[in-house]
Amino acid sequence: MKNKKLLIIFVVLLAIYAGVTLFGDKNESSFNDKIADFDTKSIDAIQIHPKDATKKDFSLQKDGDAWTIKTTNESYQADNSSVENALNSLNKIKIKNIITKNPDKFAKYELEDGKCKEVKVFSNKKKLLDLLLSKFKFNQQARTASSYIRLAGKDEVYSTDGFASMSISDNISAYRIKDLAKFDINDVNSIKYTDGDNINKELTKQGKDWTKGNVIVDSTKIAGYLSSMSSIKGSKFVEIDSGWQKPSSFDKLEFNLDDKTIIINAYPDTMISSGFIINSSINDKAYFDSDSTGLYKRIFGKFEEL
């Protein structure tokens, strides 16, 4: 009888536990594996503090549909897709577990205040997120990646899946527009190549044909070249300081369209790049480095082959 009573008590307690587990208060606190959860379209400002003390703090600010990069003394047009990718990456960060709550261990995970990458996200001047990102760990045997993060002002250091610390860049160049030319090839009426002050070659569109002077040239090759140029981008930025002077003789390409002219210049240089510094009228604050076999050849060398 005694064993029977104990069994009944056990069954009742088990039923109570199951009831609380299944139907208990849904507002009870539980572990949330998301570090950020915001509507990316509502974000209008991002502030980024680089881990490298030699790099400048900068912000990304939205005006209408366009993003702008701003530092203390400079501003650049930002690539919208790069900013949106960064915001989406923040929203996708998933917490695996809490590594420590001990502030004395922040240095071990490279998450000390002011000494790591910090990203602040705002909507209408309201701060939605202040996140510190740092040490990255790759387990070669398991082929898995982890990053360590911490919310500013909090003691919890989290381990996250994936490449969270790498997906949010603290490099200004990662967000800058790299366009050198952008056009519809059907809108191009002529292409002029100038070496120094002399026009060495000019191709003109006459109806469906392309001509050099009075000679019809291979329109298929022209179309191929224009297609490769219609959305060409630079890759390696060159920082131009006040001491650099543009050479008096340089290569220039002009793409004359129905409504505008796009000019790409290539400056020979030995002080900065030992190759060419390339700049475009549609992105005049951006200068790109190239040797004779890279970007320079794709733009100027391929044109000379036409």
C-alpha positions in Angstrom: 0.0 0.0 0.0 2.8 2.3 0.9 4.5 1.7 -2.5 1.2 2.3 -4.2 0.8 5.7 -2.5 4.4 6.7 -3.5 3.7 5.7 -7.0 0.5 7.9 -7.1 2.4 10.9 -5.7 5.2 10.4 -8.3 2.7 10.3 -11.1 0.9 13.4 -9.8 4.2 15.3 -9.5 5.2 14.2 -13.0 1.9 15.4 -14.4 2.3 18.8 -12.7 5.8 19.2 -14.1 4.6 18.2 -17.6 1.8 20.7 -17.3 4.1 23.6 -16.3 6.5 22.7 -19.1 3.9 22.5 -21.8 1.4 25.1 -20.7 3.3 27.3 -18.3 3.7 31.1 -18.6 5.0 31.8 -22.1 6.4 35.1 -20.9 9.1 33.4 -18.9 12.6 34.5 -19.8 14.4 32.0 -22.1 17.6 32.0 -24.0 17.4 34.2 -27.1 19.9 33.1 -29.7 19.6 36.4 -31.8 21.8 39.3 -30.9 20.0 41.7 -33.2 16.5 41.8 -34.6 15.6 45.0 -36.5 14.0 46.1 -39.7 17.0 46.9 -42.0 14.9 49.3 -44.0 14.3 51.5 -40.8 18.1 51.9 -40.2 19.4 55.3 -41.1 22.9 55.4 -39.4 25.7 53.0 -38.5 28.8 54.0 -36.6 31.9 51.9 -36.9 35.0 52.0 -34.7 37.8 49.9 -36.2 39.9 47.5 -34.2 43.1 48.9 -35.7 43.9 52.1 -33.9 45.5 53.5 -37.0 42.2 53.4 -38.9 39.6 56.2 -38.8 36.3 55.9 -37.1 33.5 56.4 -39.7 29.8 56.4 -40.0 27.3 55.3 -42.7 24.4 57.7 -43.0 21.3 57.3 -45.1 19.6 60.1 -46.9 16.6 59.0 -48.9 17.7 55.8 -50.6 21.4 56.7 -50.7 24.1 55.9 -48.2 27.1 58.1 -47.5 30.3 57.3 -45.7 31.5 60.1 -43.4 34.7 60.6 -41.4 35.8 63.7 -39.5 37.1 65.4 -42.7 35.8 63.3 -45.6 32.7 61.9 -47.2 32.3 59.3 -49.9 29.3 57.9 -51.7 28.6 54.4 -50.3 27.6 51.2 -52.2 24.1 50.6 -51.0 24.3 46.8 -51.4 27.5 46.6 -49.2 25.7 48.5 -46.4 22.6 46.3 -46.7 24.7 43.2 -46.6 26.3 44.4 -43.4 23.0 45.0 -41.8 21.6 41.6 -42.9 24.8 40.0 -41.5 24.1 41.6 -38.1 20.5 40.3 -38.1 21.7 36.8 -38.9 24.2 36.5 -36.1 23.2 33.5 -33.9 24.5 32.9 -30.4 25.8 29.4 -29.6 26.6 29.9 -25.9 27.9 32.2 -23.2 31.7 31.8 -22.9 32.2 34.0 -19.8 30.7 36.7 -17.7 34.0 37.7 -16.2 35.2 41.2 -17.3 38.8 40.1 -16.5 38.6 37.8 -19.4 37.6 40.4 -22.0 41.2 40.8 -23.1 41.5 37.1 -23.7 38.7 37.3 -26.3 39.9 40.7 -27.6 36.7 42.4 -26.5 38.0 45.2 -24.3 36.2 48.5 -24.7 37.9 50.7 -27.3 40.3 48.0 -28.4 38.0 46.0 -30.7 35.7 46.5 -33.6 32.5 48.2 -32.4 29.3 48.7 -34.5 26.4 50.9 -33.4 23.1 50.8 -35.3 20.5 53.7 -35.2 17.0 54.3 -36.4 15.7 57.9 -36.1 18.6 58.7 -33.7 17.6 55.8 -31.4 20.4 53.3 -30.8 19.2 49.8 -31.5 22.4 47.9 -31.2 25.9 48.5 -29.8 28.0 45.5 -30.6 31.6 44.6 -30.0 33.1 42.0 -32.4 36.5 40.5 -32.2 38.4 37.2 -32.0 37.7 34.7 -34.7 38.4 31.0 -34.3 38.4 28.2 -36.9 38.4 24.6 -35.9 40.4 22.9 -38.6 39.4 19.4 -37.5 35.6 20.0 -37.3 35.7 22.5 -40.2 33.6 25.0 -38.1 34.1 28.7 -37.5 33.2 30.7 -34.4 33.4 34.4 -33.5 33.3 36.2 -30.1 31.0 39.1 -29.5 29.7 41.2 -26.6 27.1 43.9 -26.2 28.6 47.2 -25.0 28.0 47.7 -21.3 27.3 44.0 -20.7 29.6 41.3 -19.2 28.4 38.3 -21.3 30.9 37.2 -24.0 29.1 35.1 -26.6 30.3 32.5 -29.0 28.6 32.7 -32.4 28.3 30.4 -35.4 30.2 31.4 -38.6 32.2 34.3 -39.6 30.3 37.1 -37.7 33.4 39.1 -36.8 34.6 39.1 -40.5 31.2 39.7 -42.1 31.0 43.3 -40.7 33.9 45.1 -42.1 35.6 48.0 -40.2 37.4 49.1 -43.4 36.0 52.1 -45.2 37.0 50.7 -48.6 34.6 47.8 -48.1 31.6 50.2 -48.3 32.9 52.6 -51.0 31.6 52.6 -54.6 34.1 51.1 -56.9 32.4 52.1 -60.2 34.6 53.5 -63.0 31.9 53.3 -65.7 28.2 52.5 -65.8 26.2 52.8 -69.0 23.9 51.1 -71.5 26.1 50.2 -74.5 23.4 51.3 -76.9 23.7 54.8 -75.6 27.4 55.2 -76.6 27.9 57.4 -79.6 31.7 57.7 -79.7 34.9 56.7 -77.9 37.9 59.0 -77.8 41.4 57.9 -76.7 43.8 60.7 -75.8 47.5 60.4 -75.1 48.6 63.6 -73.5 46.9 66.4 -75.4 46.5 64.6 -78.7 43.5 62.5 -79.8 45.2 59.3 -81.1 42.1 57.4 -81.9 38.4 58.1 -82.1 35.6 55.6 -82.9 32.2 57.0 -83.9 28.9 55.3 -84.3 27.1 55.8 -87.6 23.8 54.1 -87.5 24.6 50.5 -86.7 28.2 50.8 -87.8 31.3 52.0 -86.0 33.9 53.9 -87.9 37.4 55.2 -87.5 37.5 58.2 -89.8 35.8 57.0 -92.9 36.7 53.3 -92.4 34.1 50.9 -91.0 35.6 48.8 -88.1 34.5 45.5 -86.6 31.3 46.4 -84.7 31.3 43.0 -83.0 34.6 43.7 -81.3 33.4 47.2 -80.3 30.2 45.8 -78.8 32.3 43.2 -76.8 34.6 46.0 -75.5 31.7 48.2 -74.5 30.0 45.3 -72.8 33.1 44.7 -70.7 33.3 48.4 -69.9 29.6 49.1 -69.1 29.9 48.2 -65.5 33.6 48.1 -64.9 34.9 48.6 -61.3 38.2 49.3 -59.6 39.5 47.0 -56.9 42.5 48.4 -55.0 42.0 51.9 -53.7 44.9 54.4 -53.6 44.9 57.0 -50.9 45.9 60.3 -52.4 47.5 62.8 -50.1 48.0 66.5 -50.7 51.6 66.0 -51.8 50.6 64.0 -54.9 50.4 65.9 -58.2 48.8 64.6 -61.3 51.3 64.2 -64.2 50.8 66.6 -67.0 50.8 63.7 -69.6 48.3 60.9 -69.1 46.0 58.5 -70.9 42.3 59.4 -71.2 39.2 57.6 -72.5 36.0 59.5 -73.2 32.7 57.6 -73.6 30.2 60.0 -75.1 26.6 59.0 -74.5 23.3 60.5 -75.4 23.1 62.5 -72.1 26.5 62.6 -70.6 30.3 61.9 -71.0 32.2 59.5 -68.9 35.9 60.1 -68.6 38.5 57.6 -67.3 42.0 58.8 -66.7 45.2 56.7 -66.1 48.1 58.6 -64.6 51.6 57.1 -64.7 53.0 57.1 -61.2 56.1 56.0 -59.4 55.6 57.7 -56.0 52.5 55.8 -54.9 51.9 52.7 -57.0 54.8 52.3 -59.4 52.2 51.6 -62.1 49.1 53.6 -62.9 46.5 55.5 -60.9 43.1 55.3 -62.4 40.2 57.7 -61.8 36.8 58.3 -63.3 34.5 61.3 -63.7 31.5 59.3 -62.2 33.4 58.5 -59.0 35.9 61.4 -58.8 37.0 60.8 -55.2 38.1 57.3 -55.9 41.6 56.4 -57.2 42.6 52.9 -58.0 46.0 51.2 -58.4 46.9 49.1 -61.4 50.0 47.7 -63.1 50.1 47.4 -66.9 48.5 43.9 -66.9 45.5 44.5 -64.7 42.8 47.2 -64.7 44.9 49.4 -67.0 45.0 46.7 -69.7 41.3 46.0 -69.4 40.4 49.6 -70.0 43.2 51.1 -72.2 45.0 48.1 -73.6 41.8 46.4 -74.9 40.8 49.6 -76.6 44.1 49.8 -78.4 43.5 46.3 -79.7 40.2 47.3 -81.4 
